[in-house]
Amino acid sequence: MEIDGRTRHYGGFYGVEGGPVAAGSTDLPVVLVWGNCQAEALRVVLNTVNTTPPRTLRVPPVHELTSDDLPHLARLLRRTRAVLSQPVSRGYRGLPIGLDDLRDRLPADVPILRWPVVRWSALHPFQAIVRHPDDPSMDPPGVPYHDLRTIAAARDGRSADEPWDVDVPADAFREVARRSADELRRREARDTDVAVSDILDDVGAEATHTINHPQNAVLVRLGHRILEALGWPGAVSDPGRTLLGGIRAPVEQRVLDALGLHGKTRSEWSVHLRTMTPDEIHRVQMRCYERYPGFVAAAQARHGEVMEILGLGPR
């Protein structure tokens, strides 16, 4: 029987011969790193530890799991000796894959350490993630992010050919950054055992590729912090390749200046090695909003306060 590429990619999870080397034997104990795409990146970092590395397993991100995956998860949990998890709610997407669901099925002596979902808007103050009310899995074309300037243009009935950028006072960029950091700290205090917000502040201009894709420097420091929290020996290092960098958003000099940061700007999007200008993304997403206006309403409802701060309130 031919094995599809995704099954082979997560071969250790599915018990497929020839899966990733990190999977090892199908009966050896493992450390489970659980969460979204950030979890796989952190797992790669943890595998660089300069002592005997924890035996980890490449697993699908939680938002890709289906009911067909539950038997494979059950088999994996029987081997799990520690869990490093982002906060995943009980019954996530109608499946027993939340952190408390896992906790219920693990022995009481299995250590569980919670680490944050990284979402930080300081470098990308116009960027937003918006779920369409009729289809939460739908992404806009071009990139899976929305630009609040494009949202405002669509809301106000402008054409894709009209100017869409805005002048923003420096203190407005600082306020958006502060609100984003405060929200992350709030979630850390409520849901996690280790923090990342101060790491983002320290790394600054090299902290994120997009609002939810931290760069290597952040992931490595988070890996150190997790080892310390668990009392595990050794230190992690940069894996030697860019993690979570498939999509890289523009970074504007005016934003760095407002935040007092020194670093490289980026004028264009890099989308899986293809370069796209902000205008290209704007135009294709304006056409999308004509067909799916629910995106605009959802963005205004969720991000209206930030839009007001950035001078993008209704005209």
C-alpha positions in Angstrom: 0.0 0.0 0.0 1.4 3.4 -1.0 2.0 5.8 1.9 1.1 9.5 1.3 3.6 12.2 2.0 1.9 13.6 5.1 1.8 10.1 6.7 5.4 9.6 6.0 6.3 13.1 7.3 4.7 12.2 10.6 5.9 8.6 10.3 6.7 8.1 14.0 3.3 9.3 15.0 1.6 6.9 12.6 3.9 4.0 13.2 5.1 4.0 9.6 8.4 2.4 8.7 10.9 4.8 7.3 9.5 7.7 9.3 11.6 10.5 10.7 14.8 9.4 12.5 13.7 11.3 15.6 10.8 8.8 16.0 13.1 6.0 17.0 11.6 2.7 18.1 7.8 2.5 18.3 8.0 1.4 21.9 10.6 3.7 23.5 9.5 6.5 25.8 9.2 10.0 24.4 8.7 13.6 25.3 5.6 15.0 23.6 5.7 18.6 22.4 2.1 19.5 21.8 0.5 22.5 20.2 0.4 24.4 16.9 3.2 24.9 14.3 5.3 26.6 17.0 5.5 23.2 18.8 7.3 21.5 16.0 9.8 24.4 15.9 10.4 24.2 19.6 10.8 20.4 19.3 13.6 21.0 16.8 15.3 23.4 19.2 15.1 20.9 22.1 16.8 18.2 19.9 19.9 20.4 19.9 20.5 20.0 23.6 24.3 19.3 24.2 23.6 16.5 26.6 21.6 13.4 25.7 18.6 15.0 24.0 15.1 14.1 25.0 13.5 11.6 22.6 10.9 13.6 20.8 8.4 12.8 18.1 7.3 14.8 15.2 3.5 15.0 15.5 0.8 16.9 13.5 -0.2 20.3 14.9 -3.4 20.0 16.9 -5.5 22.0 14.4 -4.8 19.3 11.8 -5.8 16.3 13.8 -9.0 14.4 13.0 -10.9 11.5 14.7 -8.9 9.1 12.6 -5.8 10.2 14.5 -7.1 9.3 17.9 -5.8 5.7 18.0 -2.4 6.9 17.0 -2.5 9.5 19.8 -3.6 6.9 22.3 -0.6 4.7 21.3 1.7 7.7 21.7 0.4 8.6 25.1 1.3 5.1 26.4 4.9 6.0 25.6 4.9 9.6 26.8 7.1 10.4 29.8 6.8 14.2 29.7 4.5 16.7 28.0 5.5 20.2 26.9 2.3 21.8 25.7 0.8 25.1 24.7 -2.6 25.8 26.2 -5.0 23.7 24.2 -8.6 23.7 25.5 -10.4 20.6 26.5 -12.4 19.1 23.6 -10.5 21.2 21.1 -12.3 21.2 17.7 -14.6 18.5 19.1 -11.8 16.0 19.8 -10.3 14.9 23.2 -6.9 16.5 22.4 -6.8 19.4 24.8 -4.2 19.5 27.5 -6.6 18.4 30.2 -7.8 15.6 27.9 -4.2 14.4 27.7 -3.7 14.8 31.5 -6.7 12.6 32.2 -5.0 9.8 30.2 -1.5 10.1 31.6 -0.1 8.7 34.9 0.0 11.4 37.6 3.8 11.3 37.7 4.2 12.4 34.1 5.5 16.0 34.2 3.5 18.5 32.2 4.9 22.0 31.4 2.8 24.6 29.7 4.4 27.2 27.4 2.7 30.1 25.6 1.2 30.5 22.2 3.4 33.3 20.8 1.4 36.1 19.3 3.1 39.5 19.2 2.1 42.5 17.1 4.9 44.9 17.9 6.8 44.5 14.6 3.7 44.1 12.5 1.1 46.4 14.0 -1.3 46.3 11.0 -1.3 42.5 10.8 -4.2 40.5 12.1 -5.6 36.9 12.1 -9.3 36.9 11.4 -11.6 33.9 11.2 -14.5 34.0 8.7 -17.7 33.5 10.7 -19.0 30.9 8.1 -15.7 29.0 7.6 -13.1 29.5 10.3 -10.6 27.4 8.3 -10.6 29.8 5.4 -7.5 31.9 4.8 -7.4 35.0 2.6 -5.4 34.7 -0.6 -1.8 35.7 -0.8 -0.9 35.2 2.8 -2.9 33.8 5.8 -2.9 37.2 7.4 -5.1 40.3 7.1 -3.8 43.9 7.0 -6.0 46.3 8.9 -5.4 49.0 6.3 -6.9 46.7 3.7 -9.8 45.9 6.0 -10.4 49.6 6.4 -10.3 50.2 2.7 -12.8 47.5 2.0 -15.0 48.6 4.8 -15.1 52.2 3.5 -15.9 51.1 -0.1 -12.6 52.2 -1.6 -11.3 50.6 -4.8 -8.1 48.6 -4.9 -6.4 51.4 -6.9 -6.9 54.0 -4.2 -4.2 54.8 -1.6 -4.5 52.5 1.4 -1.6 53.3 3.7 -2.0 55.8 6.6 0.2 58.1 8.6 0.5 56.8 12.1 2.0 58.7 15.1 4.8 57.0 16.9 2.9 56.8 20.1 0.2 54.8 18.3 2.7 52.1 17.3 3.9 52.0 20.9 0.4 51.7 22.2 -0.3 48.7 19.8 2.9 47.0 21.0 2.0 47.6 24.6 -1.5 46.2 24.2 -0.1 43.1 22.4 2.5 42.5 25.2 -0.1 43.0 27.9 -2.4 40.5 26.4 0.4 37.9 26.0 1.4 38.5 29.7 -2.2 38.1 30.7 -2.4 34.7 29.0 1.0 33.7 30.4 -0.1 34.4 34.0 -3.4 32.5 33.5 -2.4 29.5 31.4 1.4 28.8 31.4 4.3 27.8 33.6 7.0 29.6 31.6 6.9 33.0 29.9 8.1 34.3 26.6 6.9 38.0 26.6 10.1 39.2 28.2 12.2 37.2 25.6 10.3 39.0 22.8 11.1 42.3 24.3 14.8 41.5 24.7 15.1 40.1 21.1 13.3 43.1 19.7 13.7 43.6 15.9 14.6 40.0 15.3 11.8 38.5 17.4 9.2 37.5 14.8 8.7 36.7 11.1 4.9 37.4 11.5 2.7 38.0 14.4 2.5 34.3 15.3 5.8 33.0 14.0 8.7 33.6 16.4 12.3 33.7 15.0 15.0 31.3 16.1 16.4 33.6 18.7 13.1 33.5 20.6 12.7 29.8 20.3 16.2 29.1 21.5 15.8 31.2 24.6 12.4 29.6 25.2 14.1 26.2 24.9 16.7 27.2 27.5 13.9 28.3 29.8 12.0 25.1 29.5 15.0 23.0 30.3 15.6 25.0 33.4 12.0 24.8 34.5 12.1 21.0 34.2 15.5 20.7 35.8 16.9 18.9 32.8 20.7 19.3 32.2 22.4 20.8 29.2 21.7 23.8 26.9 20.1 24.1 23.5 21.5 26.0 20.5 20.4 27.4 17.1 19.5 24.4 14.9 21.3 26.0 11.9 18.3 26.5 9.8 15.5 29.1 9.9 12.4 27.8 11.7 8.9 29.1 11.0 10.3 31.3 8.2 8.2 30.2 5.3 6.3 33.4 5.4 8.0 36.6 6.4 6.1 39.9 6.7 7.4 43.4 5.9 9.0 45.3 8.8 8.8 49.1 8.4 11.4 51.6 9.6 8.8 53.9 11.1 7.7 51.0 13.4 11.3 50.2 14.5 11.9 53.9 15.1 8.8 54.3 17.2 9.8 51.3 19.3 13.4 52.4 19.6 14.7 49.2 17.9 17.6 48.8 15.6 17.3 46.0 13.0 16.7 45.2 9.4 13.6 46.4 7.6 11.8 44.4 5.0 9.8 46.1 2.3 8.2 43.0 0.8 6.6 39.7 1.8 8.5 36.5 1.4 6.0 33.7 0.8 7.6 30.3 0.5 10.6 31.8 -1.4 8.4 34.0 -3.6 8.5 37.7 -3.2 5.3 39.6 -3.1 4.8 43.4 -2.6 2.3 44.7 0.0 0.4 46.2 -2.9 0.0 42.8 -4.5 -1.3 41.3 -1.3 -3.6 44.3 -0.8 -5.2 44.0 -4.3 -5.8 40.2 -4.1 -7.3 40.5 -0.6 -9.5 43.5 -1.7 -11.0 41.2 -4.3 -11.4 38.5 -1.6 -13.4 40.9 0.6 -15.8 41.7 -2.2 -16.7 38.0 -2.3 -16.4 37.3 1.4 -17.5 40.5 3.3 -17.8 38.5 6.5 -14.0 38.9 6.9 -14.4 42.7 7.1 -17.1 42.6 9.6 -15.3 40.0 11.8 -12.1 42.1 11.7 -13.9 45.3 12.6 -15.6 43.5 15.5 -12.4 42.0 16.9 -9.8 44.6 16.1 -11.8 47.8 16.0 -10.0 49.3 19.0 -6.6 48.7 17.4 -7.9 50.2 14.2 -9.0 53.3 16.0 -5.5 53.6 17.6 -3.9 53.3 14.1 -6.2 55.9 12.6 -8.2 53.4 10.7 -11.6 54.1 12.3 -14.8 54.4 10.1 -14.9 57.6 8.0 
